[in-house]
Amino acid sequence: MQQPLWETIDAPRPPSEAVTVLYGREDGKLKGVDEALLLDPPVALVDPHFRLRERDHEPTLRHIRAENAYADSVLEAMPGFSTTREGIFARLRASMPPPSPLLWRRGADAGGWEYSTRPSPAGPHPLYLRRRANAAAVELILDANAAPARLPSAHDPRMSYLGSVKGVSAFVPSPSGRYAAYTVDVTGEERFGLMVVELAPVPFLEGAGGESERPSEMVAHVADVDVDVAWGSDDSELYYASMDETGRPWRLHRLRL
C-alpha cells in the first residue's frame, strides 16, 4: 500500500486529543436555524482535532507557530523565492488604484465635524478621519487595525484580540466629538465588545499608515453587547443592548460616563 503523500512530508503535525462531540438535537441548546435538519436522536462522534478550533488552546497555538516557521523555512530555501515574492508584492502595489477623493458625512454632533474613512496601506481595516465642515485640515482619530488590540479580553486579560477579529463594526462619535464609541466582534460569533475612548487626533497625511495615531484613552469597556450603540443628547450617556444566551439583543442599558 502506497504511503499517503502527507505522511512523507516532514512538517509539524497537529496535536491530537480525543473529544467526544454530540451531533444533533440537544435539549436547551440552540444549534442552527432549522432544528428539523438536526439528527434526532443525536450521534456521538470522537473528533481527535476538535480543539483546533479553540483560539486559546495552547497546543494549537504552538502548532500554528510551528507551521508558520516551517512554511517560512521551506519557501526561503526555494531558489529565487524572496525575489519572486517581492516582485509579486510590487506588482500588486502598482496595480492598486490611486486613492479616491474622501467622501464626507456630517456627524450628529454639535461640533460641526464631518467624518470619513480611508483604506489603510498598513492593514486590512480602514482609518477613521474627521475635519471641520468644509475645512482642508484632516485629522486621524482611529486606526481600525490597532483598535481591537486595546480591547480587554473577556476570556483572558493576557491575550490580545488583534488578528482574530474583523476590525471595528460600529463607530459612533459623541455629540461633542470628544469621545467615540466603537464595537469589535471579539470571538467571530457576533458577540461584541464595546469600547468608549477619548479621542486623541493627529494630523492625517495621505499615504501614511495608522502608526502615526496617538493611542486614545479608554474611558469604558463593556463585554457581550449588540453591534449598535447610540449616544444620548450629550456626552454623559451611551445606550447599548446586552445579549441573551442565544446571542440576540435582549436588554437596553444606559452607560453613564
C-alpha atoms as an extended CHARMM CRD file, in Angstrom:
* protein
*
       257  EXT
         1         1  MET       CA              0.0000000000        0.0000000000        0.0000000000  PROA      1               0.0000000000
         2         2  GLN       CA              1.4120000000        3.3580000000       -1.0550000000  PROA      2               0.0000000000
         3         3  GLN       CA              2.1430000000        5.7670000000        1.7670000000  PROA      3               0.0000000000
         4         4  PRO       CA             -0.0740000000        8.8890000000        1.6590000000  PROA      4               0.0000000000
         5         5  LEU       CA              1.7490000000       11.9630000000        0.3950000000  PROA      5               0.0000000000
         6         6  TRP       CA              1.0590000000       13.9650000000        3.5420000000  PROA      6               0.0000000000
         7         7  GLU       CA              2.8390000000       11.3160000000        5.6170000000  PROA      7               0.0000000000
         8         8  THR       CA              6.0320000000       11.7600000000        3.5640000000  PROA      8               0.0000000000
         9         9  ILE       CA              6.3070000000       15.4580000000        4.3570000000  PROA      9               0.0000000000
        10        10  ASP       CA              8.4420000000       16.3420000000        7.3440000000  PROA      10              0.0000000000
        11        11  ALA       CA              6.0910000000       19.0330000000        8.6020000000  PROA      11              0.0000000000
        12        12  PRO       CA              4.5880000000       19.7780000000       12.0210000000  PROA      12              0.0000000000
        13        13  ARG       CA              1.6490000000       17.5390000000       12.8970000000  PROA      13              0.0000000000
        14        14  PRO       CA             -1.4310000000       18.9770000000       14.6110000000  PROA      14              0.0000000000
        15        15  PRO       CA             -1.9900000000       17.9860000000       18.2310000000  PROA      15              0.0000000000
        16        16  SER       CA             -4.4540000000       15.1560000000       18.7160000000  PROA      16              0.0000000000
        17        17  GLU       CA             -6.8220000000       14.8610000000       21.6590000000  PROA      17              0.0000000000
        18        18  ALA       CA             -9.9010000000       12.6530000000       21.6130000000  PROA      18              0.0000000000
        19        19  VAL       CA            -13.0050000000       14.7410000000       22.3160000000  PROA      19              0.0000000000
        20        20  THR       CA            -16.4970000000       13.2470000000       22.1740000000  PROA      20              0.0000000000
        21        21  VAL       CA            -18.8570000000       15.5860000000       20.3320000000  PROA      21              0.0000000000
        22        22  LEU       CA            -22.6320000000       15.1980000000       20.2180000000  PROA      22              0.0000000000
        23        23  TYR       CA            -24.0520000000       15.9550000000       16.7620000000  PROA      23              0.0000000000
        24        24  GLY       CA            -27.7880000000       16.5380000000       16.6260000000  PROA      24              0.0000000000
        25        25  ARG       CA            -30.5940000000       17.8370000000       18.7930000000  PROA      25              0.0000000000
        26        26  GLU       CA            -29.8220000000       18.6260000000       22.4390000000  PROA      26              0.0000000000
        27        27  ASP       CA            -32.4140000000       19.9360000000       24.8720000000  PROA      27              0.0000000000
        28        28  GLY       CA            -31.7600000000       23.5170000000       25.8910000000  PROA      28              0.0000000000
        29        29  LYS       CA            -29.1470000000       24.1720000000       23.1810000000  PROA      29              0.0000000000
        30        30  LEU       CA            -29.6210000000       26.2520000000       20.0330000000  PROA      30              0.0000000000
        31        31  LYS       CA            -27.9730000000       24.5300000000       17.0620000000  PROA      31              0.0000000000
        32        32  GLY       CA            -28.6100000000       26.1190000000       13.6960000000  PROA      32              0.0000000000
        33        33  VAL       CA            -31.6350000000       27.9440000000       12.3720000000  PROA      33              0.0000000000
        34        34  ASP       CA            -33.7220000000       24.9380000000       11.2650000000  PROA      34              0.0000000000
        35        35  GLU       CA            -33.8930000000       22.3400000000       14.0290000000  PROA      35              0.0000000000
        36        36  ALA       CA            -35.7350000000       19.9650000000       11.6670000000  PROA      36              0.0000000000
        37        37  LEU       CA            -32.3870000000       19.3320000000        9.9700000000  PROA      37              0.0000000000
        38        38  LEU       CA            -30.7200000000       18.1610000000       13.1980000000  PROA      38              0.0000000000
        39        39  LEU       CA            -30.1300000000       14.4870000000       13.9130000000  PROA      39              0.0000000000
        40        40  ASP       CA            -32.6550000000       13.1170000000       16.3790000000  PROA      40              0.0000000000
        41        41  PRO       CA            -31.5590000000       11.1530000000       18.3070000000  PROA      41              0.0000000000
        42        42  PRO       CA            -28.1130000000       12.7740000000       18.2950000000  PROA      42              0.0000000000
        43        43  VAL       CA            -24.9690000000       10.8540000000       17.3680000000  PROA      43              0.0000000000
        44        44  ALA       CA            -21.7930000000       10.9200000000       19.4690000000  PROA      44              0.0000000000
        45        45  LEU       CA            -18.5390000000       11.0120000000       17.4920000000  PROA      45              0.0000000000
        46        46  VAL       CA            -14.9260000000       11.1920000000       18.6230000000  PROA      46              0.0000000000
        47        47  ASP       CA            -13.0950000000       14.0930000000       16.9690000000  PROA      47              0.0000000000
        48        48  PRO       CA             -9.3060000000       13.9890000000       17.5230000000  PROA      48              0.0000000000
        49        49  HSD       CA             -8.8860000000       17.5380000000       16.1940000000  PROA      49              0.0000000000
        50        50  PHE       CA            -11.8940000000       19.2160000000       17.8020000000  PROA      50              0.0000000000
        51        51  ARG       CA             -9.7720000000       21.5460000000       19.9180000000  PROA      51              0.0000000000
        52        52  LEU       CA             -8.0400000000       23.0720000000       16.8850000000  PROA      52              0.0000000000
        53        53  ARG       CA            -10.9730000000       25.5000000000       16.7210000000  PROA      53              0.0000000000
        54        54  GLU       CA            -10.1970000000       26.9520000000       20.1670000000  PROA      54              0.0000000000
        55        55  ARG       CA             -8.2440000000       30.2000000000       19.8980000000  PROA      55              0.0000000000
        56        56  ASP       CA             -6.8970000000       29.9690000000       23.4540000000  PROA      56              0.0000000000
        57        57  HSD       CA             -5.7900000000       26.2980000000       23.2440000000  PROA      57              0.0000000000
        58        58  GLU       CA             -2.0460000000       26.5000000000       23.8460000000  PROA      58              0.0000000000
        59        59  PRO       CA             -1.0970000000       23.2740000000       21.9550000000  PROA      59              0.0000000000
        60        60  THR       CA             -2.9980000000       24.6110000000       18.9260000000  PROA      60              0.0000000000
        61        61  LEU       CA             -1.2430000000       27.9720000000       19.1640000000  PROA      61              0.0000000000
        62        62  ARG       CA              2.1440000000       26.2350000000       19.3690000000  PROA      62              0.0000000000
        63        63  HSD       CA              1.2410000000       24.1600000000       16.3130000000  PROA      63              0.0000000000
        64        64  ILE       CA              0.2740000000       27.2530000000       14.3020000000  PROA      64              0.0000000000
        65        65  ARG       CA              3.5660000000       28.9260000000       15.1860000000  PROA      65              0.0000000000
        66        66  ALA       CA              5.4440000000       25.7750000000       14.1740000000  PROA      66              0.0000000000
        67        67  GLU       CA              3.5270000000       25.5760000000       10.8700000000  PROA      67              0.0000000000
        68        68  ASN       CA              4.3520000000       29.1890000000       10.0600000000  PROA      68              0.0000000000
        69        69  ALA       CA              8.0190000000       28.6790000000       10.8660000000  PROA      69              0.0000000000
        70        70  TYR       CA              8.1200000000       25.5110000000        8.7490000000  PROA      70              0.0000000000
        71        71  ALA       CA              6.4630000000       27.2310000000        5.7780000000  PROA      71              0.0000000000
        72        72  ASP       CA              8.9310000000       30.1170000000        6.0050000000  PROA      72              0.0000000000
        73        73  SER       CA             11.9200000000       27.7560000000        6.1000000000  PROA      73              0.0000000000
        74        74  VAL       CA             10.7170000000       25.7360000000        3.0870000000  PROA      74              0.0000000000
        75        75  LEU       CA              9.8540000000       28.7630000000        0.9810000000  PROA      75              0.0000000000
        76        76  GLU       CA             13.0650000000       30.6210000000        1.8100000000  PROA      76              0.0000000000
        77        77  ALA       CA             15.0460000000       27.5700000000        0.6570000000  PROA      77              0.0000000000
        78        78  MET       CA             13.4570000000       27.7400000000       -2.8040000000  PROA      78              0.0000000000
        79        79  PRO       CA             15.8000000000       29.4200000000       -5.3290000000  PROA      79              0.0000000000
        80        80  GLY       CA             14.6300000000       32.9100000000       -6.1780000000  PROA      80              0.0000000000
        81        81  PHE       CA             11.6430000000       32.8200000000       -3.8390000000  PROA      81              0.0000000000
        82        82  SER       CA             12.4740000000       36.0490000000       -1.9970000000  PROA      82              0.0000000000
        83        83  THR       CA             12.9830000000       37.9340000000       -5.2600000000  PROA      83              0.0000000000
        84        84  THR       CA              9.7900000000       36.4910000000       -6.7340000000  PROA      84              0.0000000000
        85        85  ARG       CA              7.7750000000       37.3220000000       -3.6180000000  PROA      85              0.0000000000
        86        86  GLU       CA              8.9500000000       40.9260000000       -3.5640000000  PROA      86              0.0000000000
        87        87  GLY       CA              8.2560000000       41.1970000000       -7.2800000000  PROA      87              0.0000000000
        88        88  ILE       CA              4.6950000000       39.9560000000       -6.7830000000  PROA      88              0.0000000000
        89        89  PHE       CA              4.1220000000       42.4250000000       -3.9560000000  PROA      89              0.0000000000
        90        90  ALA       CA              5.4980000000       45.2500000000       -6.0970000000  PROA      90              0.0000000000
        91        91  ARG       CA              3.1410000000       44.3540000000       -8.9630000000  PROA      91              0.0000000000
        92        92  LEU       CA              0.1720000000       44.1940000000       -6.6100000000  PROA      92              0.0000000000
        93        93  ARG       CA              1.0120000000       47.5800000000       -5.1090000000  PROA      93              0.0000000000
        94        94  ALA       CA              1.4630000000       49.0680000000       -8.5870000000  PROA      94              0.0000000000
        95        95  SER       CA             -1.9520000000       47.7610000000       -9.6710000000  PROA      95              0.0000000000
        96        96  MET       CA             -3.7840000000       49.4520000000       -6.8080000000  PROA      96              0.0000000000
        97        97  PRO       CA             -5.7930000000       52.4790000000       -7.9520000000  PROA      97              0.0000000000
        98        98  PRO       CA             -4.8190000000       55.8650000000       -6.5410000000  PROA      98              0.0000000000
        99        99  PRO       CA             -6.8000000000       56.9950000000       -3.5050000000  PROA      99              0.0000000000
       100       100  SER       CA            -10.2070000000       58.3440000000       -4.4490000000  PROA      100             0.0000000000
       101       101  PRO       CA            -11.4300000000       61.6680000000       -3.0460000000  PROA      101             0.0000000000
       102       102  LEU       CA            -12.6890000000       61.3860000000        0.5020000000  PROA      102             0.0000000000
       103       103  LEU       CA            -16.4660000000       61.2530000000        0.8730000000  PROA      103             0.0000000000
       104       104  TRP       CA            -17.5180000000       63.1860000000        3.9620000000  PROA      104             0.0000000000
       105       105  ARG       CA            -20.6630000000       62.7640000000        6.0390000000  PROA      105             0.0000000000
       106       106  ARG       CA            -21.8830000000       65.2150000000        8.6390000000  PROA      106             0.0000000000
       107       107  GLY       CA            -21.8010000000       63.8620000000       12.1690000000  PROA      107             0.0000000000
       108       108  ALA       CA            -24.6790000000       64.0070000000       14.6160000000  PROA      108             0.0000000000
       109       109  ASP       CA            -22.5410000000       66.0990000000       16.9780000000  PROA      109             0.0000000000
       110       110  ALA       CA            -22.8580000000       69.7700000000       17.7150000000  PROA      110             0.0000000000
       111       111  GLY       CA            -19.1960000000       70.4540000000       16.9790000000  PROA      111             0.0000000000
       112       112  GLY       CA            -19.5970000000       70.7400000000       13.2270000000  PROA      112             0.0000000000
       113       113  TRP       CA            -17.4350000000       67.7140000000       12.4290000000  PROA      113             0.0000000000
       114       114  GLU       CA            -17.5200000000       65.7120000000        9.2140000000  PROA      114             0.0000000000
       115       115  TYR       CA            -16.3400000000       62.0830000000        9.1670000000  PROA      115             0.0000000000
       116       116  SER       CA            -14.8560000000       59.7700000000        6.5700000000  PROA      116             0.0000000000
       117       117  THR       CA            -12.7870000000       56.5970000000        6.1980000000  PROA      117             0.0000000000
       118       118  ARG       CA             -9.7460000000       55.7560000000        4.1250000000  PROA      118             0.0000000000
       119       119  PRO       CA             -8.2470000000       52.3020000000        3.3690000000  PROA      119             0.0000000000
       120       120  SER       CA             -5.0660000000       51.7920000000        5.3530000000  PROA      120             0.0000000000
       121       121  PRO       CA             -1.8360000000       50.9530000000        3.4990000000  PROA      121             0.0000000000
       122       122  ALA       CA             -0.6230000000       49.2100000000        6.6540000000  PROA      122             0.0000000000
       123       123  GLY       CA             -3.5110000000       46.7900000000        7.2510000000  PROA      123             0.0000000000
       124       124  PRO       CA             -6.8500000000       45.4100000000        6.0470000000  PROA      124             0.0000000000
       125       125  HSD       CA             -9.0700000000       47.7180000000        8.1180000000  PROA      125             0.0000000000
       126       126  PRO       CA             -9.7760000000       51.4160000000        7.4880000000  PROA      126             0.0000000000
       127       127  LEU       CA             -8.6000000000       54.6300000000        9.0720000000  PROA      127             0.0000000000
       128       128  TYR       CA            -11.2850000000       56.8640000000       10.6100000000  PROA      128             0.0000000000
       129       129  LEU       CA            -10.8960000000       60.5590000000        9.7940000000  PROA      129             0.0000000000
       130       130  ARG       CA            -12.6350000000       63.8320000000       10.5740000000  PROA      130             0.0000000000
       131       131  ARG       CA            -12.4620000000       67.5210000000        9.7290000000  PROA      131             0.0000000000
       132       132  ARG       CA            -14.3850000000       70.6680000000       10.4860000000  PROA      132             0.0000000000
       133       133  ALA       CA            -17.1090000000       71.2080000000        7.9140000000  PROA      133             0.0000000000
       134       134  ASN       CA            -15.5140000000       72.0800000000        4.5560000000  PROA      134             0.0000000000
       135       135  ALA       CA            -12.1000000000       72.6190000000        6.1590000000  PROA      135             0.0000000000
       136       136  ALA       CA             -8.8760000000       71.4910000000        4.4880000000  PROA      136             0.0000000000
       137       137  ALA       CA             -7.1600000000       70.1000000000        7.5890000000  PROA      137             0.0000000000
       138       138  VAL       CA             -7.9430000000       66.4050000000        8.1960000000  PROA      138             0.0000000000
       139       139  GLU       CA             -7.4070000000       64.5120000000       11.4590000000  PROA      139             0.0000000000
       140       140  LEU       CA             -6.7930000000       60.8120000000       12.0320000000  PROA      140             0.0000000000
       141       141  ILE       CA             -8.9140000000       59.7410000000       15.0080000000  PROA      141             0.0000000000
       142       142  LEU       CA             -8.8510000000       55.9290000000       14.9280000000  PROA      142             0.0000000000
       143       143  ASP       CA             -6.9300000000       53.1520000000       13.1800000000  PROA      143             0.0000000000
       144       144  ALA       CA             -9.2340000000       50.1180000000       12.9960000000  PROA      144             0.0000000000
       145       145  ASN       CA             -6.2010000000       47.8370000000       12.6300000000  PROA      145             0.0000000000
       146       146  ALA       CA             -4.8600000000       48.8170000000       16.0470000000  PROA      146             0.0000000000
       147       147  ALA       CA             -8.1480000000       49.4370000000       17.8690000000  PROA      147             0.0000000000
       148       148  PRO       CA             -9.0040000000       45.7830000000       18.6930000000  PROA      148             0.0000000000
       149       149  ALA       CA             -5.6630000000       45.3080000000       20.4530000000  PROA      149             0.0000000000
       150       150  ARG       CA             -6.8080000000       47.7740000000       23.1210000000  PROA      150             0.0000000000
       151       151  LEU       CA             -9.9610000000       45.8140000000       23.8880000000  PROA      151             0.0000000000
       152       152  PRO       CA             -9.5640000000       43.8030000000       27.1020000000  PROA      152             0.0000000000
       153       153  SER       CA            -10.2160000000       40.1020000000       26.5610000000  PROA      153             0.0000000000
       154       154  ALA       CA            -13.3980000000       38.8120000000       28.1530000000  PROA      154             0.0000000000
       155       155  HSD       CA            -11.7290000000       35.4210000000       28.4870000000  PROA      155             0.0000000000
       156       156  ASP       CA             -8.0790000000       36.0720000000       29.3130000000  PROA      156             0.0000000000
       157       157  PRO       CA             -6.6960000000       39.5750000000       30.0070000000  PROA      157             0.0000000000
       158       158  ARG       CA             -3.2600000000       38.4070000000       28.8380000000  PROA      158             0.0000000000
       159       159  MET       CA             -4.4900000000       37.7580000000       25.3040000000  PROA      159             0.0000000000
       160       160  SER       CA             -4.9030000000       40.2850000000       22.5040000000  PROA      160             0.0000000000
       161       161  TYR       CA             -7.7480000000       40.0930000000       20.0380000000  PROA      161             0.0000000000
       162       162  LEU       CA             -5.6070000000       41.6030000000       17.2690000000  PROA      162             0.0000000000
       163       163  GLY       CA             -5.5250000000       39.1630000000       14.3600000000  PROA      163             0.0000000000
       164       164  SER       CA             -8.6510000000       37.2870000000       15.4430000000  PROA      164             0.0000000000
       165       165  VAL       CA            -11.2580000000       39.9670000000       14.7960000000  PROA      165             0.0000000000
       166       166  LYS       CA            -12.6130000000       41.7280000000       11.7450000000  PROA      166             0.0000000000
       167       167  GLY       CA            -11.9040000000       45.3020000000       12.6890000000  PROA      167             0.0000000000
       168       168  VAL       CA            -14.3210000000       47.8680000000       14.0370000000  PROA      168             0.0000000000
       169       169  SER       CA            -18.0010000000       47.0560000000       13.4520000000  PROA      169             0.0000000000
       170       170  ALA       CA            -19.7030000000       50.2650000000       14.6060000000  PROA      170             0.0000000000
       171       171  PHE       CA            -18.0700000000       53.6570000000       15.1630000000  PROA      171             0.0000000000
       172       172  VAL       CA            -20.1590000000       56.4210000000       16.7680000000  PROA      172             0.0000000000
       173       173  PRO       CA            -18.6330000000       59.7990000000       17.7650000000  PROA      173             0.0000000000
       174       174  SER       CA            -20.0930000000       61.5480000000       20.7970000000  PROA      174             0.0000000000
       175       175  PRO       CA            -22.2050000000       64.7150000000       20.4160000000  PROA      175             0.0000000000
       176       176  SER       CA            -19.2460000000       66.9740000000       21.2360000000  PROA      176             0.0000000000
       177       177  GLY       CA            -16.7370000000       64.9980000000       19.1770000000  PROA      177             0.0000000000
       178       178  ARG       CA            -14.5940000000       64.4500000000       22.2730000000  PROA      178             0.0000000000
       179       179  TYR       CA            -15.2980000000       60.7150000000       22.5990000000  PROA      179             0.0000000000
       180       180  ALA       CA            -16.0920000000       57.8140000000       20.3130000000  PROA      180             0.0000000000
       181       181  ALA       CA            -17.7910000000       54.5020000000       20.9890000000  PROA      181             0.0000000000
       182       182  TYR       CA            -16.9840000000       51.5110000000       18.8290000000  PROA      182             0.0000000000
       183       183  THR       CA            -17.7440000000       47.7920000000       18.8600000000  PROA      183             0.0000000000
       184       184  VAL       CA            -15.4900000000       44.8710000000       17.9310000000  PROA      184             0.0000000000
       185       185  ASP       CA            -16.5140000000       41.2650000000       17.2380000000  PROA      185             0.0000000000
       186       186  VAL       CA            -14.1740000000       39.6520000000       19.7340000000  PROA      186             0.0000000000
       187       187  THR       CA            -14.9950000000       35.9850000000       19.0810000000  PROA      187             0.0000000000
       188       188  GLY       CA            -16.1610000000       35.7750000000       15.4690000000  PROA      188             0.0000000000
       189       189  GLU       CA            -19.6250000000       34.8460000000       16.7770000000  PROA      189             0.0000000000
       190       190  GLU       CA            -21.1330000000       38.3610000000       16.6510000000  PROA      190             0.0000000000
       191       191  ARG       CA            -20.7860000000       38.8860000000       20.3840000000  PROA      191             0.0000000000
       192       192  PHE       CA            -19.2850000000       42.3290000000       20.5230000000  PROA      192             0.0000000000
       193       193  GLY       CA            -17.0780000000       44.2060000000       22.9220000000  PROA      193             0.0000000000
       194       194  LEU       CA            -17.7960000000       47.9150000000       23.3990000000  PROA      194             0.0000000000
       195       195  MET       CA            -15.0340000000       50.4840000000       23.7860000000  PROA      195             0.0000000000
       196       196  VAL       CA            -15.5040000000       54.1390000000       24.7050000000  PROA      196             0.0000000000
       197       197  VAL       CA            -12.3710000000       56.2180000000       24.1280000000  PROA      197             0.0000000000
       198       198  GLU       CA            -11.3750000000       59.8430000000       24.4520000000  PROA      198             0.0000000000
       199       199  LEU       CA            -10.0860000000       60.7600000000       21.0230000000  PROA      199             0.0000000000
       200       200  ALA       CA             -6.5000000000       61.9360000000       20.5670000000  PROA      200             0.0000000000
       201       201  PRO       CA             -6.4950000000       63.1390000000       16.9540000000  PROA      201             0.0000000000
       202       202  VAL       CA             -3.3610000000       63.8020000000       14.9110000000  PROA      202             0.0000000000
       203       203  PRO       CA             -2.9620000000       65.4550000000       11.5010000000  PROA      203             0.0000000000
       204       204  PHE       CA             -3.6430000000       62.9910000000        8.6760000000  PROA      204             0.0000000000
       205       205  LEU       CA             -1.1980000000       62.7570000000        5.7840000000  PROA      205             0.0000000000
       206       206  GLU       CA             -2.3720000000       60.9490000000        2.6470000000  PROA      206             0.0000000000
       207       207  GLY       CA             -0.3990000000       57.7300000000        2.1940000000  PROA      207             0.0000000000
       208       208  ALA       CA              0.6600000000       57.4740000000        5.8320000000  PROA      208             0.0000000000
       209       209  GLY       CA             -0.3420000000       54.4150000000        7.8390000000  PROA      209             0.0000000000
       210       210  GLY       CA             -2.2030000000       54.3330000000       11.1020000000  PROA      210             0.0000000000
       211       211  GLU       CA              1.0480000000       54.0770000000       13.0220000000  PROA      211             0.0000000000
       212       212  SER       CA              1.0110000000       57.8770000000       13.4000000000  PROA      212             0.0000000000
       213       213  GLU       CA             -2.1460000000       57.7100000000       15.5170000000  PROA      213             0.0000000000
       214       214  ARG       CA             -1.7660000000       58.5490000000       19.2030000000  PROA      214             0.0000000000
       215       215  PRO       CA             -3.3370000000       55.9000000000       21.4450000000  PROA      215             0.0000000000
       216       216  SER       CA             -6.7470000000       57.0470000000       22.6290000000  PROA      216             0.0000000000
       217       217  GLU       CA             -7.5030000000       56.8330000000       26.3390000000  PROA      217             0.0000000000
       218       218  MET       CA            -10.0650000000       54.1580000000       27.1940000000  PROA      218             0.0000000000
       219       219  VAL       CA            -12.9750000000       55.5860000000       29.1870000000  PROA      219             0.0000000000
       220       220  ALA       CA            -15.1890000000       52.4790000000       29.4540000000  PROA      220             0.0000000000
       221       221  HSD       CA            -15.4060000000       48.8820000000       28.2660000000  PROA      221             0.0000000000
       222       222  VAL       CA            -18.4210000000       46.5380000000       28.2030000000  PROA      222             0.0000000000
       223       223  ALA       CA            -18.3260000000       42.8950000000       27.0560000000  PROA      223             0.0000000000
       224       224  ASP       CA            -21.0390000000       40.8650000000       25.2990000000  PROA      224             0.0000000000
       225       225  VAL       CA            -23.1080000000       43.6130000000       23.6780000000  PROA      225             0.0000000000
       226       226  ASP       CA            -25.0030000000       44.0380000000       20.4020000000  PROA      226             0.0000000000
       227       227  VAL       CA            -23.2180000000       45.6830000000       17.4950000000  PROA      227             0.0000000000
       228       228  ASP       CA            -25.0690000000       49.0280000000       17.5560000000  PROA      228             0.0000000000
       229       229  VAL       CA            -24.7540000000       51.7690000000       20.1740000000  PROA      229             0.0000000000
       230       230  ALA       CA            -26.2090000000       55.2900000000       20.4440000000  PROA      230             0.0000000000
       231       231  TRP       CA            -25.3310000000       58.4230000000       22.3880000000  PROA      231             0.0000000000
       232       232  GLY       CA            -27.8550000000       60.4560000000       24.3320000000  PROA      232             0.0000000000
       233       233  SER       CA            -28.2530000000       64.2030000000       23.8860000000  PROA      233             0.0000000000
       234       234  ASP       CA            -24.7310000000       64.8430000000       25.2310000000  PROA      234             0.0000000000
       235       235  ASP       CA            -21.5120000000       63.0320000000       26.1490000000  PROA      235             0.0000000000
       236       236  SER       CA            -22.7630000000       61.8430000000       29.5260000000  PROA      236             0.0000000000
       237       237  GLU       CA            -24.9180000000       58.8890000000       28.3880000000  PROA      237             0.0000000000
       238       238  LEU       CA            -24.4460000000       55.9950000000       25.9780000000  PROA      238             0.0000000000
       239       239  TYR       CA            -27.0450000000       53.3220000000       25.1770000000  PROA      239             0.0000000000
       240       240  TYR       CA            -26.3320000000       49.7120000000       24.2320000000  PROA      240             0.0000000000
       241       241  ALA       CA            -28.0750000000       46.3170000000       24.2710000000  PROA      241             0.0000000000
       242       242  SER       CA            -26.8240000000       43.2260000000       26.0900000000  PROA      242             0.0000000000
       243       243  MET       CA            -27.2110000000       39.7220000000       24.6280000000  PROA      243             0.0000000000
       244       244  ASP       CA            -29.2200000000       36.7480000000       25.8110000000  PROA      244             0.0000000000
       245       245  GLU       CA            -27.9210000000       33.1650000000       25.8390000000  PROA      245             0.0000000000
       246       246  THR       CA            -28.8950000000       32.6840000000       22.1810000000  PROA      246             0.0000000000
       247       247  GLY       CA            -26.8510000000       35.7010000000       21.0730000000  PROA      247             0.0000000000
       248       248  ARG       CA            -29.7960000000       38.0200000000       20.4260000000  PROA      248             0.0000000000
       249       249  PRO       CA            -30.2540000000       41.6050000000       21.6900000000  PROA      249             0.0000000000
       250       250  TRP       CA            -32.0940000000       41.3620000000       24.9920000000  PROA      250             0.0000000000
       251       251  ARG       CA            -31.9450000000       44.3260000000       27.3480000000  PROA      251             0.0000000000
       252       252  LEU       CA            -31.2910000000       48.0090000000       26.7470000000  PROA      252             0.0000000000
       253       253  HSD       CA            -28.7240000000       49.6270000000       29.0640000000  PROA      253             0.0000000000
       254       254  ARG       CA            -27.6530000000       53.1830000000       29.7670000000  PROA      254             0.0000000000
       255       255  LEU       CA            -23.9680000000       53.7730000000       30.4530000000  PROA      255             0.0000000000
       256       256  ARG       CA            -23.2300000000       56.9500000000       32.4070000000  PROA      256             0.0000000000
       257       257  LEU       CA            -19.7810000000       58.4370000000       31.7550000000  PROA      257             0.0000000000
